[in-house]
Amino acid sequence: MNEFQVIVNGSTPKASWGKRLAKLYFVDKLNTPVGIAILLVAAGIIAAGTAYNGTSFGILTLIAIGVFPLLHAIVSYPKFGIILQLIMAYFLFMLGRLGVPGPIGTLMDGLQALLLLGLAIRVKRDDNNWAYFKSPITKVLLIWLGYNLLEFGNPFAESRLAWVFTIRTVAIVLLGYFVHLYTIRSVNYVRILLKLWLFMSLIAALYAYKQEYIGFSDVENAYLHSDPAIVSLLFIAGHWRKFSTFSDPVSFSYNMVMPTILCICIIAGKFKPWKKVVLIICAGLYMTSMLFSGTRGANVLLPAALLLFAILNYSKRVLIFTCVAAVFLLVLINIPTGNANIQRFQTAFRPNNDDSYILRKRNQKRIQPYILTHPMGGGLGSTGDWGKKFAPGSFLSTFPPDSGYIRVAVEEGSIGLFLFCLMMFVILKKGINNYYQMKDPELKTYCLAMTLIVFAYNIANFPQEALVQYPSNVFFYFEVALIEVTFRLDQAKQKEKLQLEQTPSLSAQAI
């Protein structure tokens, strides 16, 4: 098995992948007679085409020329590809609002395919060493993936085409776990990815502030008034729910809670004071902007994650912090207020008084007989929007799943629900076990944060569908991979430390 690259003080790391990428294309490839000739020919073609067809020809040609190095970079430099994937997933819907033409979701599929191609090439070069993926998490993910593929032959499915469209966001993004597991091999790269995530979350939070206090853009206003159903869903009590750069308010709110959990874990860990101050500010912006979404289901996620945090990281300091947080939460839930965002926050903790929650409970009760009589469910994509599009008039096309667990139970049956819950159990169990076995404070903090985030996603998946929309589906398997990656990096550090401790004793014995 390949060793993880662990950079310690005094060691000399290799040149960064960014510098190697630039050197490959701008020095090694082009700084040759053939490269110069290619550049001259390309310049002549662009100049002539622009002269006869206008500037659009030149712009499109430059874009086309840049595509091939980009594709090669994604395959050959997976660290660059992963960063591009995370950025694309986070701002995918913003691109659509900015007017980028074509099926943008297909770009994510293509990017995922290129990353998998690069993974296959690297594994082949490594003498097909599949032992690198050995883990209980890997096994349960493969079982879940295999079952989703078997759903194509579900005899109760109304449409096979619905399966084709649904499998992309339900199971295929799962393969990103293997790319992350094989590629992320240094603590420094883990830091880069987490900083990128927090930075993108900050951009999303600030953009939500812009929507709240300055207003929506012309494109967003056109979208909001394009369908009466959108108005009824997003205009509540005379106030628009905000969605920032995401597809909807639910996705936005969940993607504000998860980086907040990461911030809290780092703040409670052994990090520099100035970093904690910065993260306190970021967490405050994340959570206050989350209130603009008006998503009640997101309000319970942070208290639930903090409860598990207190259990796993029990100490006197944590106990005091938990008590203070509990008192603050109780005051916030019960304090009289005229603020619409806080009022909606308070209703999340009184579900029995909420009409929408009561309606969901009735729908779930209505669908129970179907779940009990269809062990494989009605097929992927049989409910919700895909059901209406590919199987209009069918029984399940009129059923609003609302909950991720209910969707799994209805579309994939009791067997699918059991496998889904088993998958989540194994991931959480592995995360908790890894956390208690790890020694390095930084990596231990990251492992704890990822475990709490997976736990929060499980809670979030009950009132809403938390794991089928970008970027949550991509980031979820990235976070699952980090549970395993941080543990392996910690083991490599422990092994290196042990070797350094044994070296002086062996030298003394030799003398």
MARVEX-198392 format. One record per residue (C-alpha): residue in three letters; chain; x, y, z. Coordinates in steps of 0.001 Angstrom, whole numbers, plus 500000, padded with zeros to 6 digits. Example, Ala and Ser with C-alpha at 12.3 -4.5 7.8 and 13.67 -1.06 7.14 Angstrom:
REM MARVEX-198392
   code   unit       px       py       pz
    ALA      A   512300   495500   507800
    SER      A   513670   498940   507140
***
This chain:
REM MARVEX-198392
   code   unit       px       py       pz
    MET      A   500000   500000   500000
    ASN      A   501273   503464   499137
    GLU      A   502302   505588   502064
    PHE      A   500678   508933   502736
    GLN      A   502870   511965   502167
    VAL      A   503277   513590   505568
    ILE      A   505237   516826   505512
    VAL      A   506951   517550   508832
    ASN      A   509208   520371   509947
    GLY      A   512578   520203   508274
    SER      A   511433   518186   505304
    THR      A   511519   519539   501761
    PRO      A   508185   519117   499991
    LYS      A   507959   518646   496250
    ALA      A   506929   521513   494007
    SER      A   503223   522183   494214
    TRP      A   500927   520621   491639
    GLY      A   500041   524137   490420
    LYS      A   503693   524912   489605
    ARG      A   504165   521521   487945
    LEU      A   501032   522125   485856
    ALA      A   502273   525544   484714
    LYS      A   505731   524153   483951
    LEU      A   504251   521330   481881
    TYR      A   502212   523562   479586
    PHE      A   504191   526783   479442
    VAL      A   507764   525483   479586
    ASP      A   508107   521798   478715
    LYS      A   505464   521623   475967
    LEU      A   505542   525051   474334
    ASN      A   509190   526060   474733
    THR      A   510230   523876   471797
    PRO      A   510393   524448   468018
    VAL      A   507214   522420   467559
    GLY      A   505448   524299   470350
    ILE      A   506428   527681   468902
    ALA      A   505229   526594   465450
    ILE      A   501877   525521   466903
    LEU      A   501498   528876   468642
    LEU      A   502288   530770   465418
    VAL      A   499755   528738   463420
    ALA      A   497109   529189   466141
    ALA      A   497763   532945   466239
    GLY      A   497365   533166   462454
    ILE      A   494092   531229   462501
    ILE      A   492668   533387   465310
    ALA      A   493727   536597   463573
    ALA      A   492252   535588   460200
    GLY      A   489041   534219   461733
    THR      A   488543   537330   463835
    ALA      A   489110   539582   460824
    TYR      A   486453   537794   458742
    ASN      A   483952   536692   461443
    GLY      A   484276   539191   464261
    THR      A   485525   539004   467841
    SER      A   483174   536143   468744
    PHE      A   485238   533800   466573
    GLY      A   488424   534727   468393
    ILE      A   486853   534306   471828
    LEU      A   485355   530905   470975
    THR      A   488637   529728   469447
    LEU      A   490612   530718   472540
    ILE      A   488093   528879   474713
    ALA      A   488385   525776   472500
    ILE      A   492186   525894   472693
    GLY      A   492025   526097   476463
    VAL      A   489647   523151   476809
    PHE      A   492154   520446   475910
    PRO      A   494798   521460   478490
    LEU      A   491989   521745   481043
    LEU      A   490771   518208   480333
    HIS      A   494327   516899   480533
    ALA      A   494910   518764   483791
    ILE      A   491801   517243   485404
    VAL      A   492872   513719   484475
    SER      A   496605   514063   485187
    TYR      A   496442   516402   488180
    PRO      A   493572   515149   490347
    LYS      A   494268   517700   493090
    PHE      A   493411   520429   490600
    GLY      A   490401   518409   489426
    ILE      A   489021   518015   492945
    ILE      A   489301   521747   493622
    LEU      A   487543   522483   490332
    GLN      A   484819   519956   491170
    LEU      A   484129   521487   494586
    ILE      A   483997   525004   493130
    MET      A   481720   523916   490281
    ALA      A   479372   522069   492638
    TYR      A   479149   525076   494940
    PHE      A   478398   527675   492258
    LEU      A   476680   525452   489693
    PHE      A   473283   527139   489898
    MET      A   474835   530591   489941
    LEU      A   476299   529864   486511
    GLY      A   472808   529151   485201
    ARG      A   471513   532444   486567
    LEU      A   474400   534290   484934
    GLY      A   473243   532990   481564
    VAL      A   475700   530161   480901
    PRO      A   473942   528109   478186
    GLY      A   473445   524368   478004
    PRO      A   472814   521619   480558
    ILE      A   475159   522730   483322
    GLY      A   474535   519548   485332
    THR      A   476115   517578   482501
    LEU      A   479357   519475   483141
    MET      A   479458   517951   486613
    ASP      A   478906   514494   485147
    GLY      A   481751   515048   482708
    LEU      A   484043   516347   485438
    GLN      A   483241   513324   487585
    ALA      A   483986   511016   484631
    LEU      A   487361   512676   484018
    LEU      A   488314   512332   487702
    LEU      A   487366   508645   487600
    LEU      A   489402   508171   484419
    GLY      A   492402   509728   486120
    LEU      A   491841   507498   489148
    ALA      A   491752   504363   486971
    ILE      A   495001   505382   485244
    ARG      A   496779   506001   488553
    VAL      A   495590   502716   490043
    LYS      A   496815   500925   486898
    ARG      A   500220   502546   487268
    ASP      A   500216   501423   490893
    ASP      A   500026   497777   489762
    ASN      A   496271   497619   490380
    ASN      A   496777   498050   494110
    TRP      A   493105   498149   495142
    ALA      A   494074   497465   498758
    TYR      A   494331   501222   499145
    PHE      A   490523   501399   499213
    LYS      A   490109   498715   501859
    SER      A   487745   500029   504532
    PRO      A   484334   499192   506029
    ILE      A   483081   502447   504531
    THR      A   484198   501364   501067
    LYS      A   482350   498060   501383
    VAL      A   479063   499576   502485
    LEU      A   479241   502290   499804
    LEU      A   479774   499661   497110
    ILE      A   476784   497700   498417
    TRP      A   474631   500847   498280
    LEU      A   475889   501661   494779
    GLY      A   475232   498107   493588
    TYR      A   471668   498174   494899
    ASN      A   470975   501463   493136
    LEU      A   472233   499953   489890
    LEU      A   469972   496923   490410
    GLU      A   467017   499301   490710
    PHE      A   467159   499683   486918
    GLY      A   465517   496264   486715
    ASN      A   462879   496996   489370
    PRO      A   459705   495296   488068
    PHE      A   457488   497936   489696
    ALA      A   459289   500901   488086
    GLU      A   457052   503016   485854
    SER      A   459965   504474   483862
    ARG      A   463527   503351   483131
    LEU      A   464398   506830   481866
    ALA      A   463642   508280   485291
    TRP      A   466299   505923   486694
    VAL      A   468860   507281   484209
    PHE      A   468334   510869   485350
    THR      A   468084   510062   489065
    ILE      A   471097   507751   489371
    ARG      A   473389   510701   488587
    THR      A   472715   512598   491805
    VAL      A   471773   509632   493996
    ALA      A   474592   507150   493456
    ILE      A   477088   508174   490760
    VAL      A   478407   511105   492837
    LEU      A   479232   508447   495437
    LEU      A   482221   507504   493267
    GLY      A   483795   510810   494239
    TYR      A   484579   509175   497581
    PHE      A   487115   506903   495868
    VAL      A   488742   509828   494046
    HIS      A   489133   511770   497296
    LEU      A   490337   508751   499253
    TYR      A   493068   507973   496728
    THR      A   494133   511553   496006
    ILE      A   494191   513351   499374
    ARG      A   497489   512243   500919
    SER      A   498874   515250   502779
    VAL      A   497758   517378   505698
    ASN      A   498538   520504   503707
    TYR      A   496096   519521   500937
    VAL      A   493405   518805   503537
    ARG      A   493920   522338   504861
    ILE      A   493667   523799   501355
    LEU      A   490364   522044   500685
    LEU      A   488844   523028   504030
    LYS      A   489950   526661   503604
    LEU      A   488428   526667   500121
    TRP      A   485171   525312   501519
    LEU      A   485021   527938   504278
    PHE      A   485848   530712   501808
    MET      A   483112   529658   499374
    SER      A   480672   529432   502283
    LEU      A   481616   532975   503286
    ILE      A   480892   534196   499749
    ALA      A   477489   532463   499863
    ALA      A   476679   533976   503272
    LEU      A   477606   537492   502165
    TYR      A   475578   537086   498973
    ALA      A   472564   536127   501100
    TYR      A   473074   539354   503065
    LYS      A   473032   541179   499737
    GLN      A   469744   539497   498795
    GLU      A   468245   540309   502197
    TYR      A   469214   543968   502528
    ILE      A   469856   545139   498945
    GLY      A   467560   542867   497007
    PHE      A   467523   540229   494283
    SER      A   469167   540749   490907
    ASP      A   467050   541185   487766
    VAL      A   467693   537569   486778
    GLU      A   466663   536323   490227
    ASN      A   463528   538469   490215
    ALA      A   462566   537067   486823
    TYR      A   463010   533542   488171
    LEU      A   460984   534228   491327
    HIS      A   458021   535562   489335
    SER      A   458221   533010   486521
    ASP      A   455923   530515   488245
    PRO      A   453151   531006   490842
    ALA      A   454343   527807   492555
    ILE      A   457712   529444   493228
    VAL      A   456010   532467   494778
    SER      A   453861   530280   497031
    LEU      A   456920   528354   498190
    LEU      A   459397   531204   498693
    PHE      A   457178   534150   499664
    ILE      A   456154   533466   503272
    ALA      A   454382   535961   505560
    GLY      A   455266   538889   503299
    HIS      A   458965   537985   503218
    TRP      A   461042   536327   500494
    ARG      A   463108   533325   501534
    LYS      A   466718   533721   500417
    PHE      A   468679   531066   498516
    SER      A   472027   532845   497916
    THR      A   474065   531056   495214
    PHE      A   472202   527756   495604
    SER      A   469198   526151   493932
    ASP      A   466748   526756   496775
    PRO      A   466549   527985   500401
    VAL      A   466800   524457   501831
    SER      A   470093   523718   500089
    PHE      A   471419   527132   501108
    SER      A   470530   526688   504770
    TYR      A   472063   523221   505037
    ASN      A   475253   524446   503387
    MET      A   475548   527172   506001
    VAL      A   475119   524821   508964
    MET      A   477806   522346   507859
    PRO      A   480747   524821   507682
    THR      A   479535   526258   510994
    ILE      A   480050   522829   512565
    LEU      A   483582   522747   511127
    CYS      A   484260   526224   512557
    ILE      A   483047   525216   516026
    CYS      A   485258   522113   516072
    ILE      A   488324   524146   515081
    ILE      A   487470   526857   517622
    ALA      A   487308   524186   520342
    GLY      A   490585   522625   519154
    LYS      A   494244   523512   519581
    PHE      A   494636   526217   516960
    LYS      A   496080   529726   516948
    PRO      A   493889   532386   518644
    TRP      A   493661   534619   515554
    LYS      A   492319   531702   513522
    LYS      A   489644   531113   516137
    VAL      A   488619   534780   516034
    VAL      A   488285   534640   512242
    LEU      A   486223   531452   512445
    ILE      A   483958   532906   515153
    ILE      A   483148   535758   512762
    CYS      A   482605   533336   509873
    ALA      A   480343   531069   511938
    GLY      A   478290   534077   513002
    LEU      A   477838   535131   509367
    TYR      A   476952   531579   508312
    MET      A   474267   531133   510944
    THR      A   472691   534583   510691
    SER      A   472508   534327   506899
    MET      A   470983   530855   507302
    LEU      A   468015   532486   509046
    PHE      A   467262   534398   505832
    SER      A   466419   531080   504138
    GLY      A   463389   530520   506364
    THR      A   464174   526776   506453
    ARG      A   462985   525463   509793
    GLY      A   464538   522042   509362
    ALA      A   468030   523588   509370
    ASN      A   467500   525220   512759
    VAL      A   467716   521958   514705
    LEU      A   470895   520718   513002
    LEU      A   473453   522742   514948
    PRO      A   471966   521910   518402
    ALA      A   471896   518219   517406
    ALA      A   475522   518325   516250
    LEU      A   476584   520155   519421
    LEU      A   474917   517477   521532
    LEU      A   476955   514752   519823
    PHE      A   480031   516981   520105
    ALA      A   479523   517212   523868
    ILE      A   479131   513441   524147
    LEU      A   482236   512583   522094
    ASN      A   484436   515374   523439
    TYR      A   483311   515400   527058
    SER      A   485265   517634   529430
    LYS      A   484546   520309   532023
    ARG      A   485057   523082   529475
    VAL      A   482764   521404   526951
    LEU      A   480142   520812   529642
    ILE      A   480138   524525   530558
    PHE      A   479940   525534   526908
    THR      A   477066   523103   526302
    CYS      A   475106   524429   529282
    VAL      A   475567   528035   528148
    ALA      A   474533   527133   524597
    ALA      A   471464   525262   525888
    VAL      A   470347   528259   527957
    PHE      A   470847   530594   525006
    LEU      A   468851   528238   522764
    LEU      A   465984   528011   525246
    VAL      A   465829   531799   525502
    LEU      A   465897   532154   521722
    ILE      A   463115   529591   521288
    ASN      A   460789   531244   523801
    ILE      A   461585   534955   523576
    PRO      A   458749   537118   522175
    THR      A   459778   538748   518893
    GLY      A   458356   540477   515854
    ASN      A   461223   539361   513591
    ALA      A   459857   537005   510897
    ASN      A   463138   535053   510626
    ILE      A   463329   534381   514379
    GLN      A   459622   533497   514535
    ARG      A   460148   530901   511815
    PHE      A   463223   529644   513700
    GLN      A   461108   529153   516837
    THR      A   458459   527089   515000
    ALA      A   461125   524477   514134
    PHE      A   461071   523406   517788
    ARG      A   457265   523191   517896
    PRO      A   456510   520917   514915
    ASN      A   453139   519732   516203
    ASN      A   451828   523282   515838
    ASP      A   453014   523578   512240
    ASP      A   450520   522903   509420
    SER      A   453182   521797   506916
    TYR      A   454620   519263   509364
    ILE      A   451147   517852   510056
    LEU      A   450524   517545   506298
    ARG      A   453818   515679   505843
    LYS      A   452922   513262   508616
    ARG      A   449613   512545   506878
    ASN      A   451338   511938   503543
    GLN      A   453821   509572   505205
    LYS      A   450991   507672   506840
    ARG      A   449186   507423   503506
    ILE      A   452197   505924   501714
    GLN      A   453047   503305   504375
    PRO      A   450929   500489   502833
    TYR      A   452751   500958   499517
    ILE      A   456157   500731   501207
    LEU      A   455181   497555   503072
    THR      A   454008   495813   499879
    HIS      A   456931   496871   497626
    PRO      A   460256   495725   499129
    MET      A   462214   497239   496194
    GLY      A   460038   500340   496008
    GLY      A   458638   501963   492894
    GLY      A   461971   502682   491226
    LEU      A   464395   505600   491249
    GLY      A   462782   508839   490086
    SER      A   459225   507569   490542
    THR      A   458258   510410   492919
    GLY      A   458480   514187   492787
    ASP      A   459400   516121   489659
    TRP      A   460971   513170   487827
    GLY      A   457858   511099   488458
    LYS      A   455643   513835   487014
    LYS      A   457896   514149   483964
    PHE      A   458508   510507   483091
    ALA      A   455460   508746   484569
    PRO      A   452655   511323   484656
    GLY      A   449428   510018   486097
    SER      A   451092   507213   488068
    PHE      A   450321   506774   491775
    LEU      A   453799   507795   492969
    SER      A   454112   510798   490636
    THR      A   451559   512619   492778
    PHE      A   453328   511832   496050
    PRO      A   455576   514597   497491
    PRO      A   458402   512742   499331
    ASP      A   459592   515841   501306
    SER      A   461923   513618   503355
    GLY      A   465096   511928   502110
    TYR      A   464322   508825   504140
    ILE      A   460767   508672   502816
    ARG      A   462011   509038   499240
    VAL      A   464406   506118   499736
    ALA      A   461634   504004   501310
    VAL      A   459146   504776   498508
    GLU      A   461518   504545   495532
    GLU      A   463835   501778   496787
    GLY      A   461638   499966   499282
    SER      A   462345   498574   502702
    ILE      A   465490   496870   501372
    GLY      A   466859   500192   500142
    LEU      A   465955   501948   503387
    PHE      A   467769   499275   505405
    LEU      A   470904   499542   503226
    PHE      A   470829   503343   503389
    CYS      A   470587   503321   507195
    LEU      A   473306   500648   507364
    MET      A   475573   502839   505244
    MET      A   475065   505818   507542
    PHE      A   475604   503688   510642
    VAL      A   478907   502283   509344
    ILE      A   480169   505754   508378
    LEU      A   479321   507237   511780
    LYS      A   480728   504244   513649
    LYS      A   483988   504456   511699
    GLY      A   484204   508194   512302
    ILE      A   483714   507817   516061
    ASN      A   486193   504931   516290
    ASN      A   488774   506868   514258
    TYR      A   488358   509929   516461
    TYR      A   489165   508008   519648
    GLN      A   492167   506234   518073
    MET      A   493806   509340   516609
    LYS      A   496599   511272   518356
    ASP      A   497364   514323   516210
    PRO      A   495209   517222   517544
    GLU      A   494664   518872   514158
    LEU      A   493696   515722   512275
    LYS      A   491574   514586   515201
    THR      A   489657   517877   515024
    TYR      A   489032   517440   511304
    CYS      A   487837   513864   511803
    LEU      A   485450   514954   514559
    ALA      A   484080   517763   512379
    MET      A   483431   515432   509441
    THR      A   481704   512902   511719
    LEU      A   479450   515588   513190
    ILE      A   478635   516872   509701
    VAL      A   477617   513398   508522
    PHE      A   475457   513098   511651
    ALA      A   473870   516495   510905
    TYR      A   473118   515408   507343
    ASN      A   471297   512374   508733
    ILE      A   469122   514640   510871
    ALA      A   468603   516995   507921
    ASN      A   467524   514127   505701
    PHE      A   464398   513543   507795
    PRO      A   462473   516804   507195
    GLN      A   463993   517445   503727
    GLU      A   465953   515740   500965
    ALA      A   469447   516678   502053
    LEU      A   471685   514494   499889
    VAL      A   470356   514645   496328
    GLN      A   471102   518264   495375
    TYR      A   474342   520011   494463
    PRO      A   476582   520817   496240
    SER      A   475510   518734   499259
    ASN      A   475749   515399   497426
    VAL      A   479324   516123   496266
    PHE      A   480490   517543   499597
    PHE      A   478910   514698   501584
    TYR      A   481154   512047   500018
    PHE      A   484130   514414   500280
    GLU      A   483460   514621   504024
    VAL      A   483029   510851   504289
    ALA      A   486390   510373   502572
    LEU      A   488054   512781   505013
    ILE      A   486954   510566   507910
    GLU      A   489171   507833   506466
    VAL      A   491899   510117   505090
    THR      A   492519   511952   508381
    PHE      A   492799   508617   510194
    ARG      A   495375   507289   507718
    LEU      A   497379   510506   507885
    ASP      A   497356   510266   511676
    GLN      A   498530   506640   511538
    ALA      A   501351   507644   509175
    LYS      A   502417   510412   511571
    GLN      A   502368   508037   514534
    LYS      A   504458   505514   512595
    GLU      A   506968   508200   511602
    LYS      A   507183   509462   515181
    LEU      A   507770   505945   516472
    GLN      A   510574   505400   513962
    LEU      A   512250   508650   515022
    GLU      A   512046   507608   518683
    GLN      A   513542   504183   517944
    THR      A   516448   505543   515855
    PRO      A   518472   507033   518794
    SER      A   518021   503876   520861
    LEU      A   519240   501704   517970
    SER      A   522256   503996   517481
    ALA      A   523087   503787   521186
    GLN      A   522911   499983   521082
    ALA      A   525257   499927   518081
    ILE      A   527789   502081   519970
***
